[in-house]
């Protein structure tokens, strides 16, 4: 299962919502259940809070850049 979450640099961690997405709706549903967040059954994305974003990363979600203008720090997928 591959699930991705927006990477937010330290200076932007005051953001209140982040995007979480998966390769398929089934993967999204399964991860959302584990993360205990609501998601639309046929969509592959959902928005989550900052606390949920941090928990998703601890659960294995891959932080990725959604803003190509931000520098890519070491260890974060592009």
mmCIF file of the N, C-alpha and C atoms, coordinates in Angstrom:
data_MODEL
# 
_entry.id   MODEL 
# 
loop_
_atom_site.group_PDB 
_atom_site.id 
_atom_site.type_symbol 
_atom_site.label_atom_id 
_atom_site.label_alt_id 
_atom_site.label_comp_id 
_atom_site.label_asym_id 
_atom_site.label_entity_id 
_atom_site.label_seq_id 
_atom_site.pdbx_PDB_ins_code 
_atom_site.Cartn_x 
_atom_site.Cartn_y 
_atom_site.Cartn_z 
_atom_site.occupancy 
_atom_site.B_iso_or_equiv 
_atom_site.pdbx_formal_charge 
_atom_site.auth_seq_id 
_atom_site.auth_comp_id 
_atom_site.auth_asym_id 
_atom_site.auth_atom_id 
_atom_site.pdbx_PDB_model_num 
ATOM 1   N N  . UNK A 1 1  ? 0.853   -1.170 0.000  1.00 0.00 ? 1  UNK A N  1 
ATOM 2   C CA . UNK A 1 1  ? 0.000   0.000  0.000  1.00 0.00 ? 1  UNK A CA 1 
ATOM 3   C C  . UNK A 1 1  ? 0.903   1.239  0.000  1.00 0.00 ? 1  UNK A C  1 
ATOM 4   N N  . UNK A 1 2  ? 0.652   2.158  -0.939 1.00 0.00 ? 2  UNK A N  1 
ATOM 5   C CA . UNK A 1 2  ? 1.399   3.402  -0.981 1.00 0.00 ? 2  UNK A CA 1 
ATOM 6   C C  . UNK A 1 2  ? 0.451   4.569  -0.778 1.00 0.00 ? 2  UNK A C  1 
ATOM 7   N N  . UNK A 1 3  ? 0.725   5.339  0.251  1.00 0.00 ? 3  UNK A N  1 
ATOM 8   C CA . UNK A 1 3  ? -0.072  6.515  0.569  1.00 0.00 ? 3  UNK A CA 1 
ATOM 9   C C  . UNK A 1 3  ? 0.888   7.690  0.678  1.00 0.00 ? 3  UNK A C  1 
ATOM 10  N N  . UNK A 1 4  ? 0.454   8.836  0.174  1.00 0.00 ? 4  UNK A N  1 
ATOM 11  C CA . UNK A 1 4  ? 1.290   10.033 0.148  1.00 0.00 ? 4  UNK A CA 1 
ATOM 12  C C  . UNK A 1 4  ? 0.617   11.142 0.948  1.00 0.00 ? 4  UNK A C  1 
ATOM 13  N N  . UNK A 1 5  ? 1.450   12.036 1.492  1.00 0.00 ? 5  UNK A N  1 
ATOM 14  C CA . UNK A 1 5  ? 0.937   13.184 2.223  1.00 0.00 ? 5  UNK A CA 1 
ATOM 15  C C  . UNK A 1 5  ? 1.802   14.381 1.845  1.00 0.00 ? 5  UNK A C  1 
ATOM 16  N N  . UNK A 1 6  ? 1.176   15.554 1.795  1.00 0.00 ? 6  UNK A N  1 
ATOM 17  C CA . UNK A 1 6  ? 1.916   16.764 1.472  1.00 0.00 ? 6  UNK A CA 1 
ATOM 18  C C  . UNK A 1 6  ? 3.060   16.970 2.456  1.00 0.00 ? 6  UNK A C  1 
ATOM 19  N N  . UNK A 1 7  ? 4.227   17.296 1.924  1.00 0.00 ? 7  UNK A N  1 
ATOM 20  C CA . UNK A 1 7  ? 5.353   17.673 2.755  1.00 0.00 ? 7  UNK A CA 1 
ATOM 21  C C  . UNK A 1 7  ? 5.221   19.153 3.064  1.00 0.00 ? 7  UNK A C  1 
ATOM 22  N N  . UNK A 1 8  ? 5.285   19.510 4.333  1.00 0.00 ? 8  UNK A N  1 
ATOM 23  C CA . UNK A 1 8  ? 5.221   20.908 4.731  1.00 0.00 ? 8  UNK A CA 1 
ATOM 24  C C  . UNK A 1 8  ? 6.508   21.269 5.452  1.00 0.00 ? 8  UNK A C  1 
ATOM 25  N N  . UNK A 1 9  ? 7.299   22.190 4.906  1.00 0.00 ? 9  UNK A N  1 
ATOM 26  C CA . UNK A 1 9  ? 8.527   22.591 5.583  1.00 0.00 ? 9  UNK A CA 1 
ATOM 27  C C  . UNK A 1 9  ? 8.228   23.180 6.958  1.00 0.00 ? 9  UNK A C  1 
ATOM 28  N N  . UNK A 1 10 ? 9.216   23.188 7.829  1.00 0.00 ? 10 UNK A N  1 
ATOM 29  C CA . UNK A 1 10 ? 9.042   23.681 9.197  1.00 0.00 ? 10 UNK A CA 1 
ATOM 30  C C  . UNK A 1 10 ? 8.362   25.041 9.258  1.00 0.00 ? 10 UNK A C  1 
ATOM 31  N N  . UNK A 1 11 ? 8.717   25.965 8.374  1.00 0.00 ? 11 UNK A N  1 
ATOM 32  C CA . UNK A 1 11 ? 8.150   27.308 8.441  1.00 0.00 ? 11 UNK A CA 1 
ATOM 33  C C  . UNK A 1 11 ? 6.673   27.345 8.048  1.00 0.00 ? 11 UNK A C  1 
ATOM 34  N N  . UNK A 1 12 ? 6.135   26.268 7.466  1.00 0.00 ? 12 UNK A N  1 
ATOM 35  C CA . UNK A 1 12 ? 4.722   26.279 7.076  1.00 0.00 ? 12 UNK A CA 1 
ATOM 36  C C  . UNK A 1 12 ? 3.881   25.300 7.891  1.00 0.00 ? 12 UNK A C  1 
ATOM 37  N N  . UNK A 1 13 ? 4.382   24.805 8.991  1.00 0.00 ? 13 UNK A N  1 
ATOM 38  C CA . UNK A 1 13 ? 3.617   23.819 9.761  1.00 0.00 ? 13 UNK A CA 1 
ATOM 39  C C  . UNK A 1 13 ? 2.443   24.420 10.512 1.00 0.00 ? 13 UNK A C  1 
ATOM 40  N N  . UNK A 1 14 ? 2.197   25.715 10.325 1.00 0.00 ? 14 UNK A N  1 
ATOM 41  C CA . UNK A 1 14 ? 1.001   26.309 10.908 1.00 0.00 ? 14 UNK A CA 1 
ATOM 42  C C  . UNK A 1 14 ? -0.211  26.083 10.003 1.00 0.00 ? 14 UNK A C  1 
ATOM 43  N N  . UNK A 1 15 ? 0.006   25.452 8.845  1.00 0.00 ? 15 UNK A N  1 
ATOM 44  C CA . UNK A 1 15 ? -1.101  25.133 7.946  1.00 0.00 ? 15 UNK A CA 1 
ATOM 45  C C  . UNK A 1 15 ? -2.093  24.252 8.690  1.00 0.00 ? 15 UNK A C  1 
ATOM 46  N N  . UNK A 1 16 ? -3.362  24.451 8.422  1.00 0.00 ? 16 UNK A N  1 
ATOM 47  C CA . UNK A 1 16 ? -4.370  23.692 9.156  1.00 0.00 ? 16 UNK A CA 1 
ATOM 48  C C  . UNK A 1 16 ? -4.797  22.424 8.429  1.00 0.00 ? 16 UNK A C  1 
ATOM 49  N N  . UNK A 1 17 ? -4.599  22.345 7.115  1.00 0.00 ? 17 UNK A N  1 
ATOM 50  C CA . UNK A 1 17 ? -5.030  21.170 6.364  1.00 0.00 ? 17 UNK A CA 1 
ATOM 51  C C  . UNK A 1 17 ? -3.956  20.743 5.382  1.00 0.00 ? 17 UNK A C  1 
ATOM 52  N N  . UNK A 1 18 ? -3.836  19.447 5.170  1.00 0.00 ? 18 UNK A N  1 
ATOM 53  C CA . UNK A 1 18 ? -2.917  18.871 4.198  1.00 0.00 ? 18 UNK A CA 1 
ATOM 54  C C  . UNK A 1 18 ? -3.678  17.864 3.351  1.00 0.00 ? 18 UNK A C  1 
ATOM 55  N N  . UNK A 1 19 ? -3.123  17.557 2.201  1.00 0.00 ? 19 UNK A N  1 
ATOM 56  C CA . UNK A 1 19 ? -3.728  16.579 1.307  1.00 0.00 ? 19 UNK A CA 1 
ATOM 57  C C  . UNK A 1 19 ? -3.097  15.218 1.533  1.00 0.00 ? 19 UNK A C  1 
ATOM 58  N N  . UNK A 1 20 ? -3.923  14.200 1.629  1.00 0.00 ? 20 UNK A N  1 
ATOM 59  C CA . UNK A 1 20 ? -3.492  12.816 1.754  1.00 0.00 ? 20 UNK A CA 1 
ATOM 60  C C  . UNK A 1 20 ? -4.077  12.074 0.575  1.00 0.00 ? 20 UNK A C  1 
ATOM 61  N N  . UNK A 1 21 ? -3.276  11.270 -0.126 1.00 0.00 ? 21 UNK A N  1 
ATOM 62  C CA . UNK A 1 21 ? -3.804  10.531 -1.266 1.00 0.00 ? 21 UNK A CA 1 
ATOM 63  C C  . UNK A 1 21 ? -3.118  9.185  -1.406 1.00 0.00 ? 21 UNK A C  1 
ATOM 64  N N  . UNK A 1 22 ? -3.727  8.298  -2.188 1.00 0.00 ? 22 UNK A N  1 
ATOM 65  C CA . UNK A 1 22 ? -3.214  6.939  -2.394 1.00 0.00 ? 22 UNK A CA 1 
ATOM 66  C C  . UNK A 1 22 ? -3.313  6.574  -3.869 1.00 0.00 ? 22 UNK A C  1 
ATOM 67  N N  . UNK A 1 23 ? -2.708  5.441  -4.223 1.00 0.00 ? 23 UNK A N  1 
ATOM 68  C CA . UNK A 1 23 ? -2.714  4.982  -5.610 1.00 0.00 ? 23 UNK A CA 1 
ATOM 69  C C  . UNK A 1 23 ? -4.086  4.479  -6.062 1.00 0.00 ? 23 UNK A C  1 
ATOM 70  N N  . UNK A 1 24 ? -4.920  4.068  -5.124 1.00 0.00 ? 24 UNK A N  1 
ATOM 71  C CA . UNK A 1 24 ? -6.250  3.575  -5.479 1.00 0.00 ? 24 UNK A CA 1 
ATOM 72  C C  . UNK A 1 24 ? -7.247  3.938  -4.386 1.00 0.00 ? 24 UNK A C  1 
ATOM 73  N N  . UNK A 1 25 ? -8.539  3.977  -4.734 1.00 0.00 ? 25 UNK A N  1 
ATOM 74  C CA . UNK A 1 25 ? -9.557  4.251  -3.712 1.00 0.00 ? 25 UNK A CA 1 
ATOM 75  C C  . UNK A 1 25 ? -9.541  3.222  -2.577 1.00 0.00 ? 25 UNK A C  1 
ATOM 76  N N  . UNK A 1 26 ? -9.274  1.955  -2.907 1.00 0.00 ? 26 UNK A N  1 
ATOM 77  C CA . UNK A 1 26 ? -9.247  0.917  -1.875 1.00 0.00 ? 26 UNK A CA 1 
ATOM 78  C C  . UNK A 1 26 ? -8.121  1.173  -0.876 1.00 0.00 ? 26 UNK A C  1 
ATOM 79  N N  . UNK A 1 27 ? -6.947  1.557  -1.373 1.00 0.00 ? 27 UNK A N  1 
ATOM 80  C CA . UNK A 1 27 ? -5.837  1.879  -0.483 1.00 0.00 ? 27 UNK A CA 1 
ATOM 81  C C  . UNK A 1 27 ? -6.157  3.094  0.377  1.00 0.00 ? 27 UNK A C  1 
ATOM 82  N N  . UNK A 1 28 ? -6.809  4.076  -0.226 1.00 0.00 ? 28 UNK A N  1 
ATOM 83  C CA . UNK A 1 28 ? -7.181  5.275  0.519  1.00 0.00 ? 28 UNK A CA 1 
ATOM 84  C C  . UNK A 1 28 ? -8.136  4.931  1.650  1.00 0.00 ? 28 UNK A C  1 
ATOM 85  N N  . UNK A 1 29 ? -9.149  4.121  1.352  1.00 0.00 ? 29 UNK A N  1 
ATOM 86  C CA . UNK A 1 29 ? -10.125 3.716  2.380  1.00 0.00 ? 29 UNK A CA 1 
ATOM 87  C C  . UNK A 1 29 ? -9.435  2.977  3.522  1.00 0.00 ? 29 UNK A C  1 
ATOM 88  N N  . UNK A 1 30 ? -8.554  2.031  3.182  1.00 0.00 ? 30 UNK A N  1 
ATOM 89  C CA . UNK A 1 30 ? -7.889  1.231  4.198  1.00 0.00 ? 30 UNK A CA 1 
ATOM 90  C C  . UNK A 1 30 ? -7.014  2.107  5.099  1.00 0.00 ? 30 UNK A C  1 
ATOM 91  N N  . UNK A 1 31 ? -6.244  3.003  4.504  1.00 0.00 ? 31 UNK A N  1 
ATOM 92  C CA . UNK A 1 31 ? -5.374  3.872  5.297  1.00 0.00 ? 31 UNK A CA 1 
ATOM 93  C C  . UNK A 1 31 ? -6.201  4.852  6.124  1.00 0.00 ? 31 UNK A C  1 
ATOM 94  N N  . UNK A 1 32 ? -7.253  5.397  5.534  1.00 0.00 ? 32 UNK A N  1 
ATOM 95  C CA . UNK A 1 32 ? -8.112  6.343  6.255  1.00 0.00 ? 32 UNK A CA 1 
ATOM 96  C C  . UNK A 1 32 ? -8.753  5.677  7.474  1.00 0.00 ? 32 UNK A C  1 
ATOM 97  N N  . UNK A 1 33 ? -9.142  4.426  7.338  1.00 0.00 ? 33 UNK A N  1 
ATOM 98  C CA . UNK A 1 33 ? -9.694  3.703  8.485  1.00 0.00 ? 33 UNK A CA 1 
ATOM 99  C C  . UNK A 1 33 ? -8.657  3.563  9.589  1.00 0.00 ? 33 UNK A C  1 
ATOM 100 N N  . UNK A 1 34 ? -7.423  3.221  9.224  1.00 0.00 ? 34 UNK A N  1 
ATOM 101 C CA . UNK A 1 34 ? -6.351  3.078  10.209 1.00 0.00 ? 34 UNK A CA 1 
ATOM 102 C C  . UNK A 1 34 ? -6.020  4.420  10.856 1.00 0.00 ? 34 UNK A C  1 
ATOM 103 N N  . UNK A 1 35 ? -6.074  5.488  10.055 1.00 0.00 ? 35 UNK A N  1 
ATOM 104 C CA . UNK A 1 35 ? -5.772  6.830  10.548 1.00 0.00 ? 35 UNK A CA 1 
ATOM 105 C C  . UNK A 1 35 ? -6.964  7.440  11.283 1.00 0.00 ? 35 UNK A C  1 
ATOM 106 N N  . UNK A 1 36 ? -8.123  6.814  11.118 1.00 0.00 ? 36 UNK A N  1 
ATOM 107 C CA . UNK A 1 36 ? -9.378  7.255  11.727 1.00 0.00 ? 36 UNK A CA 1 
ATOM 108 C C  . UNK A 1 36 ? -9.819  8.623  11.210 1.00 0.00 ? 36 UNK A C  1 
ATOM 109 N N  . UNK A 1 37 ? -9.781  8.766  9.879  1.00 0.00 ? 37 UNK A N  1 
ATOM 110 C CA . UNK A 1 37 ? -10.289 9.971  9.223  1.00 0.00 ? 37 UNK A CA 1 
ATOM 111 C C  . UNK A 1 37 ? -11.345 9.562  8.206  1.00 0.00 ? 37 UNK A C  1 
ATOM 112 N N  . UNK A 1 38 ? -12.253 10.472 7.943  1.00 0.00 ? 38 UNK A N  1 
ATOM 113 C CA . UNK A 1 38 ? -13.308 10.215 6.969  1.00 0.00 ? 38 UNK A CA 1 
ATOM 114 C C  . UNK A 1 38 ? -12.764 10.409 5.554  1.00 0.00 ? 38 UNK A C  1 
ATOM 115 N N  . UNK A 1 39 ? -13.257 9.596  4.643  1.00 0.00 ? 39 UNK A N  1 
ATOM 116 C CA . UNK A 1 39 ? -12.918 9.791  3.237  1.00 0.00 ? 39 UNK A CA 1 
ATOM 117 C C  . UNK A 1 39 ? -14.100 9.327  2.400  1.00 0.00 ? 39 UNK A C  1 
ATOM 118 N N  . UNK A 1 40 ? -14.205 9.905  1.205  1.00 0.00 ? 40 UNK A N  1 
ATOM 119 C CA . UNK A 1 40 ? -15.257 9.517  0.271  1.00 0.00 ? 40 UNK A CA 1 
ATOM 120 C C  . UNK A 1 40 ? -14.831 8.195  -0.360 1.00 0.00 ? 40 UNK A C  1 
ATOM 121 N N  . UNK A 1 41 ? -15.683 7.160  -0.334 1.00 0.00 ? 41 UNK A N  1 
ATOM 122 C CA . UNK A 1 41 ? -15.289 5.818  -0.762 1.00 0.00 ? 41 UNK A CA 1 
ATOM 123 C C  . UNK A 1 41 ? -14.703 5.713  -2.172 1.00 0.00 ? 41 UNK A C  1 
ATOM 124 N N  . UNK A 1 42 ? -15.112 6.552  -3.099 1.00 0.00 ? 42 UNK A N  1 
ATOM 125 C CA . UNK A 1 42 ? -14.645 6.401  -4.476 1.00 0.00 ? 42 UNK A CA 1 
ATOM 126 C C  . UNK A 1 42 ? -13.503 7.353  -4.830 1.00 0.00 ? 42 UNK A C  1 
ATOM 127 N N  . UNK A 1 43 ? -13.050 8.165  -3.873 1.00 0.00 ? 43 UNK A N  1 
ATOM 128 C CA . UNK A 1 43 ? -11.955 9.089  -4.141 1.00 0.00 ? 43 UNK A CA 1 
ATOM 129 C C  . UNK A 1 43 ? -10.635 8.549  -3.609 1.00 0.00 ? 43 UNK A C  1 
ATOM 130 N N  . UNK A 1 44 ? -9.558  9.037  -4.173 1.00 0.00 ? 44 UNK A N  1 
ATOM 131 C CA . UNK A 1 44 ? -8.228  8.621  -3.753 1.00 0.00 ? 44 UNK A CA 1 
ATOM 132 C C  . UNK A 1 44 ? -7.547  9.697  -2.918 1.00 0.00 ? 44 UNK A C  1 
ATOM 133 N N  . UNK A 1 45 ? -8.288  10.761 -2.539 1.00 0.00 ? 45 UNK A N  1 
ATOM 134 C CA . UNK A 1 45 ? -7.706  11.846 -1.749 1.00 0.00 ? 45 UNK A CA 1 
ATOM 135 C C  . UNK A 1 45 ? -8.639  12.248 -0.612 1.00 0.00 ? 45 UNK A C  1 
ATOM 136 N N  . UNK A 1 46 ? -8.058  12.875 0.393  1.00 0.00 ? 46 UNK A N  1 
ATOM 137 C CA . UNK A 1 46 ? -8.825  13.490 1.467  1.00 0.00 ? 46 UNK A CA 1 
ATOM 138 C C  . UNK A 1 46 ? -7.939  14.550 2.116  1.00 0.00 ? 46 UNK A C  1 
ATOM 139 N N  . UNK A 1 47 ? -8.539  15.479 2.808  1.00 0.00 ? 47 UNK A N  1 
ATOM 140 C CA . UNK A 1 47 ? -7.752  16.480 3.519  1.00 0.00 ? 47 UNK A CA 1 
ATOM 141 C C  . UNK A 1 47 ? -7.679  16.084 4.988  1.00 0.00 ? 47 UNK A C  1 
ATOM 142 N N  . UNK A 1 48 ? -6.537  16.378 5.604  1.00 0.00 ? 48 UNK A N  1 
ATOM 143 C CA . UNK A 1 48 ? -6.325  16.008 6.996  1.00 0.00 ? 48 UNK A CA 1 
ATOM 144 C C  . UNK A 1 48 ? -5.704  17.182 7.750  1.00 0.00 ? 48 UNK A C  1 
ATOM 145 N N  . UNK A 1 49 ? -5.813  17.132 9.055  1.00 0.00 ? 49 UNK A N  1 
ATOM 146 C CA . UNK A 1 49 ? -5.243  18.184 9.911  1.00 0.00 ? 49 UNK A CA 1 
ATOM 147 C C  . UNK A 1 49 ? -3.735  17.972 10.058 1.00 0.00 ? 49 UNK A C  1 
ATOM 148 N N  . UNK A 1 50 ? -3.069  18.949 10.644 1.00 0.00 ? 50 UNK A N  1 
ATOM 149 C CA . UNK A 1 50 ? -1.622  18.846 10.868 1.00 0.00 ? 50 UNK A CA 1 
ATOM 150 C C  . UNK A 1 50 ? -1.287  17.661 11.769 1.00 0.00 ? 50 UNK A C  1 
ATOM 151 N N  . UNK A 1 51 ? -2.055  17.467 12.817 1.00 0.00 ? 51 UNK A N  1 
ATOM 152 C CA . UNK A 1 51 ? -1.805  16.333 13.716 1.00 0.00 ? 51 UNK A CA 1 
ATOM 153 C C  . UNK A 1 51 ? -1.995  15.007 12.980 1.00 0.00 ? 51 UNK A C  1 
ATOM 154 N N  . UNK A 1 52 ? -3.015  14.919 12.134 1.00 0.00 ? 52 UNK A N  1 
ATOM 155 C CA . UNK A 1 52 ? -3.251  13.707 11.359 1.00 0.00 ? 52 UNK A CA 1 
ATOM 156 C C  . UNK A 1 52 ? -2.144  13.500 10.329 1.00 0.00 ? 52 UNK A C  1 
ATOM 157 N N  . UNK A 1 53 ? -1.620  14.596 9.752  1.00 0.00 ? 53 UNK A N  1 
ATOM 158 C CA . UNK A 1 53 ? -0.521  14.494 8.796  1.00 0.00 ? 53 UNK A CA 1 
ATOM 159 C C  . UNK A 1 53 ? 0.701   13.879 9.465  1.00 0.00 ? 53 UNK A C  1 
ATOM 160 N N  . UNK A 1 54 ? 1.016   14.350 10.656 1.00 0.00 ? 54 UNK A N  1 
ATOM 161 C CA . UNK A 1 54 ? 2.165   13.805 11.382 1.00 0.00 ? 54 UNK A CA 1 
ATOM 162 C C  . UNK A 1 54 ? 1.959   12.330 11.709 1.00 0.00 ? 54 UNK A C  1 
ATOM 163 N N  . UNK A 1 55 ? 0.749   11.981 12.131 1.00 0.00 ? 55 UNK A N  1 
ATOM 164 C CA . UNK A 1 55 ? 0.450   10.584 12.447 1.00 0.00 ? 55 UNK A CA 1 
ATOM 165 C C  . UNK A 1 55 ? 0.510   9.712  11.204 1.00 0.00 ? 55 UNK A C  1 
ATOM 166 N N  . UNK A 1 56 ? 0.028   10.242 10.063 1.00 0.00 ? 56 UNK A N  1 
ATOM 167 C CA . UNK A 1 56 ? 0.070   9.488  8.806  1.00 0.00 ? 56 UNK A CA 1 
ATOM 168 C C  . UNK A 1 56 ? 1.508   9.166  8.418  1.00 0.00 ? 56 UNK A C  1 
ATOM 169 N N  . UNK A 1 57 ? 2.410   10.121 8.611  1.00 0.00 ? 57 UNK A N  1 
ATOM 170 C CA . UNK A 1 57 ? 3.823   9.888  8.295  1.00 0.00 ? 57 UNK A CA 1 
ATOM 171 C C  . UNK A 1 57 ? 4.385   8.797  9.205  1.00 0.00 ? 57 UNK A C  1 
ATOM 172 N N  . UNK A 1 58 ? 4.038   8.839  10.478 1.00 0.00 ? 58 UNK A N  1 
ATOM 173 C CA . UNK A 1 58 ? 4.490   7.798  11.399 1.00 0.00 ? 58 UNK A CA 1 
ATOM 174 C C  . UNK A 1 58 ? 3.938   6.428  11.012 1.00 0.00 ? 58 UNK A C  1 
ATOM 175 N N  . UNK A 1 59 ? 2.762   6.412  10.380 1.00 0.00 ? 59 UNK A N  1 
ATOM 176 C CA . UNK A 1 59 ? 2.140   5.162  9.947  1.00 0.00 ? 59 UNK A CA 1 
ATOM 177 C C  . UNK A 1 59 ? 2.682   4.683  8.601  1.00 0.00 ? 59 UNK A C  1 
ATOM 178 N N  . UNK A 1 60 ? 3.540   5.484  7.962  1.00 0.00 ? 60 UNK A N  1 
ATOM 179 C CA . UNK A 1 60 ? 4.151   5.037  6.711  1.00 0.00 ? 60 UNK A CA 1 
ATOM 180 C C  . UNK A 1 60 ? 3.808   5.838  5.481  1.00 0.00 ? 60 UNK A C  1 
ATOM 181 N N  . UNK A 1 61 ? 2.993   6.877  5.601  1.00 0.00 ? 61 UNK A N  1 
ATOM 182 C CA . UNK A 1 61 ? 2.691   7.712  4.435  1.00 0.00 ? 61 UNK A CA 1 
ATOM 183 C C  . UNK A 1 61 ? 3.972   8.421  3.994  1.00 0.00 ? 61 UNK A C  1 
ATOM 184 N N  . UNK A 1 62 ? 4.129   8.577  2.708  1.00 0.00 ? 62 UNK A N  1 
ATOM 185 C CA . UNK A 1 62 ? 5.327   9.182  2.141  1.00 0.00 ? 62 UNK A CA 1 
ATOM 186 C C  . UNK A 1 62 ? 5.103   10.678 1.963  1.00 0.00 ? 62 UNK A C  1 
ATOM 187 N N  . UNK A 1 63 ? 5.898   11.533 2.640  1.00 0.00 ? 63 UNK A N  1 
ATOM 188 C CA . UNK A 1 63 ? 5.744   12.972 2.441  1.00 0.00 ? 63 UNK A CA 1 
ATOM 189 C C  . UNK A 1 63 ? 6.332   13.385 1.093  1.00 0.00 ? 63 UNK A C  1 
ATOM 190 N N  . UNK A 1 64 ? 5.555   14.089 0.288  1.00 0.00 ? 64 UNK A N  1 
ATOM 191 C CA . UNK A 1 64 ? 6.013   14.533 -1.032 1.00 0.00 ? 64 UNK A CA 1 
ATOM 192 C C  . UNK A 1 64 ? 5.726   16.019 -1.201 1.00 0.00 ? 64 UNK A C  1 
ATOM 193 N N  . UNK A 1 65 ? 6.506   16.640 -2.077 1.00 0.00 ? 65 UNK A N  1 
ATOM 194 C CA . UNK A 1 65 ? 6.314   18.056 -2.378 1.00 0.00 ? 65 UNK A CA 1 
ATOM 195 C C  . UNK A 1 65 ? 5.158   18.223 -3.358 1.00 0.00 ? 65 UNK A C  1 
ATOM 196 N N  . UNK A 1 66 ? 4.281   19.139 -3.057 1.00 0.00 ? 66 UNK A N  1 
ATOM 197 C CA . UNK A 1 66 ? 3.221   19.482 -4.007 1.00 0.00 ? 66 UNK A CA 1 
ATOM 198 C C  . UNK A 1 66 ? 3.468   20.865 -4.584 1.00 0.00 ? 66 UNK A C  1 
ATOM 199 N N  . UNK A 1 67 ? 4.479   21.574 -4.060 1.00 0.00 ? 67 UNK A N  1 
ATOM 200 C CA . UNK A 1 67 ? 4.847   22.890 -4.558 1.00 0.00 ? 67 UNK A CA 1 
ATOM 201 C C  . UNK A 1 67 ? 6.248   22.799 -5.151 1.00 0.00 ? 67 UNK A C  1 
ATOM 202 N N  . UNK A 1 68 ? 6.374   22.807 -6.474 1.00 0.00 ? 68 UNK A N  1 
ATOM 203 C CA . UNK A 1 68 ? 7.690   22.624 -7.095 1.00 0.00 ? 68 UNK A CA 1 
ATOM 204 C C  . UNK A 1 68 ? 8.653   23.783 -6.824 1.00 0.00 ? 68 UNK A C  1 
ATOM 205 N N  . UNK A 1 69 ? 8.180   24.913 -6.299 1.00 0.00 ? 69 UNK A N  1 
ATOM 206 C CA . UNK A 1 69 ? 9.048   26.044 -6.031 1.00 0.00 ? 69 UNK A CA 1 
ATOM 207 C C  . UNK A 1 69 ? 9.805   25.898 -4.709 1.00 0.00 ? 69 UNK A C  1 
ATOM 208 N N  . UNK A 1 70 ? 9.362   24.967 -3.854 1.00 0.00 ? 70 UNK A N  1 
ATOM 209 C CA . UNK A 1 70 ? 10.049  24.744 -2.587 1.00 0.00 ? 70 UNK A CA 1 
ATOM 210 C C  . UNK A 1 70 ? 11.293  23.903 -2.837 1.00 0.00 ? 70 UNK A C  1 
ATOM 211 N N  . UNK A 1 71 ? 12.387  24.167 -2.132 1.00 0.00 ? 71 UNK A N  1 
ATOM 212 C CA . UNK A 1 71 ? 13.570  23.326 -2.279 1.00 0.00 ? 71 UNK A CA 1 
ATOM 213 C C  . UNK A 1 71 ? 13.289  21.923 -1.765 1.00 0.00 ? 71 UNK A C  1 
ATOM 214 N N  . UNK A 1 72 ? 13.916  20.941 -2.363 1.00 0.00 ? 72 UNK A N  1 
ATOM 215 C CA . UNK A 1 72 ? 13.706  19.542 -1.988 1.00 0.00 ? 72 UNK A CA 1 
ATOM 216 C C  . UNK A 1 72 ? 14.736  19.121 -0.950 1.00 0.00 ? 72 UNK A C  1 
ATOM 217 N N  . UNK A 1 73 ? 14.352  19.008 0.327  1.00 0.00 ? 73 UNK A N  1 
ATOM 218 C CA . UNK A 1 73 ? 15.318  18.588 1.347  1.00 0.00 ? 73 UNK A CA 1 
ATOM 219 C C  . UNK A 1 73 ? 15.681  17.108 1.190  1.00 0.00 ? 73 UNK A C  1 
ATOM 220 N N  . UNK A 1 74 ? 16.823  16.728 1.688  1.00 0.00 ? 74 UNK A N  1 
ATOM 221 C CA . UNK A 1 74 ? 17.251  15.341 1.606  1.00 0.00 ? 74 UNK A CA 1 
ATOM 222 C C  . UNK A 1 74 ? 16.252  14.442 2.330  1.00 0.00 ? 74 UNK A C  1 
ATOM 223 N N  . UNK A 1 75 ? 15.960  13.308 1.739  1.00 0.00 ? 75 UNK A N  1 
ATOM 224 C CA . UNK A 1 75 ? 15.090  12.327 2.369  1.00 0.00 ? 75 UNK A CA 1 
ATOM 225 C C  . UNK A 1 75 ? 13.614  12.480 2.076  1.00 0.00 ? 75 UNK A C  1 
ATOM 226 N N  . UNK A 1 76 ? 13.221  13.444 1.280  1.00 0.00 ? 76 UNK A N  1 
ATOM 227 C CA . UNK A 1 76 ? 11.801  13.624 0.948  1.00 0.00 ? 76 UNK A CA 1 
ATOM 228 C C  . UNK A 1 76 ? 11.632  13.360 -0.530 1.00 0.00 ? 76 UNK A C  1 
ATOM 229 N N  . UNK A 1 77 ? 10.699  12.493 -0.872 1.00 0.00 ? 77 UNK A N  1 
ATOM 230 C CA . UNK A 1 77 ? 10.455  12.164 -2.279 1.00 0.00 ? 77 UNK A CA 1 
ATOM 231 C C  . UNK A 1 77 ? 9.994   13.387 -3.044 1.00 0.00 ? 77 UNK A C  1 
ATOM 232 N N  . UNK A 1 78 ? 10.385  13.467 -4.281 1.00 0.00 ? 78 UNK A N  1 
ATOM 233 C CA . UNK A 1 78 ? 9.982   14.608 -5.125 1.00 0.00 ? 78 UNK A CA 1 
ATOM 234 C C  . UNK A 1 78 ? 8.774   14.260 -5.947 1.00 0.00 ? 78 UNK A C  1 
# 
